């Protein structure tokens, strides 16, 4: 009797097939366990969440400083610098301060909080 006949005409050895299935099941279970361990540690899309503001700062104080720099025309200086124009030391200091404040403001998620 041939192997084909012993296996019910399928031509596939059941002993080899069942060990392959076991390997796939074990690998699948291991992968599922590894992924479930990571899922509890991060938010959807890998978002790390809000960063704390520097000591002594609040969303309102940072927004107030940004408004003052807006009044001095710093956003147009930022655009000029990005276009390749040279800035003097005072203008560059304002641009750097504005960028730091904006990063703090956005990183702390101040823009998502209701205004008080």
HELIX and SHEET records of a PDB file:
HELIX    1   1 UNK A    3  UNK A    6  1                                   4    
HELIX    2   2 UNK A   14  UNK A   39  1                                  26    
HELIX    3   3 UNK A   44  UNK A   46  5                                   3    
HELIX    4   4 UNK A   59  UNK A   71  1                                  13    
HELIX    5   5 UNK A   74  UNK A   82  1                                   9    
HELIX    6   6 UNK A   89  UNK A  107  1                                  19    
HELIX    7   7 UNK A  110  UNK A  112  5                                   3    
END                                                                             
